[in-house]
Amino acid sequence: MNVPGAIRKLDETLVNRIAAGEVIQRPANAIKELLENSLDAKSTNIQITVKSGGLKMLQIQDDGCGIRKDDLGIVCERFTTSKLTQFEDLSSISTFGFRGEALASISHVAHLTITTKTSNDQCAYKAMYEDGRLKAPPKPCAGNQGTQILAEDLFYNVSTRRKALKNPSEEHSRIADVVSRYAIHNPHVGFSLKKHGENLAEIRTKANSTHVDNIKCIFGNSVSRELLEVECVEEGLKFKLHGFISNANYSTKKQIFLLFINHRLVDSTGLRRALDSVYSLYLPKGAHPFLYLSLELDPRNVDVNVHPTKHEVHFLHEDSIIERVKQAIEAKLSGANTSRVFQTQVKVPAINESLKPVERSATTAPSHLVRTDSGAQKLDKFFNVVSSPSSSCSPSSQPKSSSSSQTNKRKIRLTSVLTLRKAIEDSEHKELRRILGNMIFVGCVDATRALLQHEKSLFLCNTKKLAEEMFYQIMLYEFGNLGEIRFTNQLALAKLCKMGLDSPAAGWTDDDEAGKKEDYSKQVEQLLVSKAPMLKDYFSIDIDQEGNLKTIPLLLDNYTPDLGGLPWYIVQLACEVNWDNEKECFESFCRETAKFYSKIATNNVDNEAKEYDWKWTIEHVLYSTLRSCFIPPRRYAEDGTILQIANLPDLYKVFERC
């Protein structure tokens, strides 16, 4: 005889963990929920840092309105929210969050820490949570306006889920996909995603950019140049459509479909199928388009509470709206097929035509062929240089640098630094950035000039000026987070200054009004010692109380400046830096440091391969960084810093006349 089991009420902690597993299925779900909270808080800049795909650490920081101290006690309890007060509010909800489950769910499956500050608070407050409850009262601390949420050891108490998510690289890719989608849809917000411990961001978009700029930044020029803007307004169905779709020239093996309904990232199987049927007339079998669509519907016609992760929504007149969207995209594609590019196959002559002259196929003309292998036919091939580097000039033999990497990169909120960064971004020359971002390094002319190829054009670049501006930008964007190069023997500032004054550039004589070199050197030492705490904190320049220089900043891995210029650099810090005004001080200090670092060290290797040593540094360190994260100013298009000296079609015209 079967005896029925007793029905028991589950423990509240167990219930919450089960519910948390539905909302937070993987790290990407947690990022999505936290991103939406930041956007609800009217943030203009959001920074995400992850470690091991978000399983070991997941941190998001914004500059939104923050959380009130009085609310920190219940912020991680289930069904606590500031977005609605009664069920009827769901019919007109316009925010991302509304159930109050995101932070609660994360706190049940991870160690959660919240640091927040509102505009009315005198300081920030830090609180730690476990299973939805505060572990201790919030503690006051230093912080900027906004909220920082740190989730560590995700699913530490759900071993089965943790084992199922054993591939951190896959989880990181999913996080990057979520961040990319929100960055494209919210161009007014700046987004940044990077791995913990790395200096360069994997994804970085500027605030107040455009949809197309962010698509280009994330998916590349191959997508952005083939985009069509689509718009549709339907008063009867009460919806508005705006988006960007690829034309018939672009295709990919996997469909890229970004759908936002009332600014929520969702999916719609019906709409996806309809768009596949439209593109099947234009693309070959197995090829898919790029689609970014934003639908704005009457909130009263949308049910957002149909999925635990809000991945799907239901709305009225769904079939009619999908059909209208399909028609709008069909009309856009049919009106844009004049730019279509077709690939044709050359006809092979038949046997009875073998005696006839075979016409040349209508393929790409030699004058339009673009060199794509950056390792082939370097400039050095035509000169007598070392062809295969010995161990003495390999990357591992570069000058040894002792970097003090910071485990937690701090976010700088100084108005002066932010203003200087904005000035860099406002002066950006987009075409030069495109050229440098897609260039092929041809070779070094000398230590200050190099040849680059972009598409069918050849450019002569001033390496020193490019490096100087690049190091200036690194100083500002890594402000307060720089590594350090530590000297084996401490260097006396007074001696360095005296050596600098002995150089011809100083133009110094003992009869000058400023006094003797020793006296001036002592004044320079006293000045820099008085600024030592600031120099150490912001620029990783360590000076002890005895006036000894112990470290200088590490701006790039595998790169050490020409230390022969260190004495003159010390003199310039005393003469050219405006120590009285914060903004001018930071700007002039970074400029002088960039000048010092921009001089390529050509004598670090004392053997026959030393020429290869500095050439390797220029190609694989300097120009590699210029390609990935440099913002070229507009003046470089006018002052000859980047100068086009030839292009392939014109060269062929010259050769044809010879």
Secondary structure, 3 states (H helix, E strand, C coil): CCCCCCCCCCCHHHHHHHHHHHHCCCHHHHHHHHHHHHHHCCCCEEEEEEEHHHCCEEEEEECCCCCCHHHCCCCCCCCCCCCCCCHHHHHHCCCCCCCCCHHHHHHHHCEEEEEEECCCCCCEEEEEEECCEECCCCEEECCCCEEEEEEECCCCCCHHHHHHCCCHHHHHHHHHHHHHHHHHHCCCCEEEEEECCCCCCCEEECCCCCHHHHHHHHHCHHHHCCEEEEEEEECCCCEEEEEEEECCCCCECCCEEEEEECCEEECCHHHHHHHHHHHCCCCCCCCECEEEEEEEECHHHEECCCCCCCCCCEECCHHHHHHHHHHHHHHHHHCCHHHCCCCCCCCCCCHHHCCCCCCCCCCCCHHHCCCCCCCCCCHHHHCCCCCCCCHHHCHHHCCCCCCCCCCCCCCCCCHHHHHHHHHHHHCECHHHHHHHHCCEEEEEEECCEEEEEECCEEEEEEHHHHHHHHHHHHHHHCCCCCEEEEEEEEEEHHHHHHHHHCCHHHCCCCCCCCCCHHHHHHHHHHHHHHCHHHHHHHHCCCECCCCEEEEEEECCCCCCCCHHHHHHHHHHHHHHCCCCCHHHHHHHHHHHHHHHHHCCCCCCCCCCCHHHHHHHHHHHHHHHHHHHHCCCEHHHHCCCCEEEEEEHHHHHHHHHHC
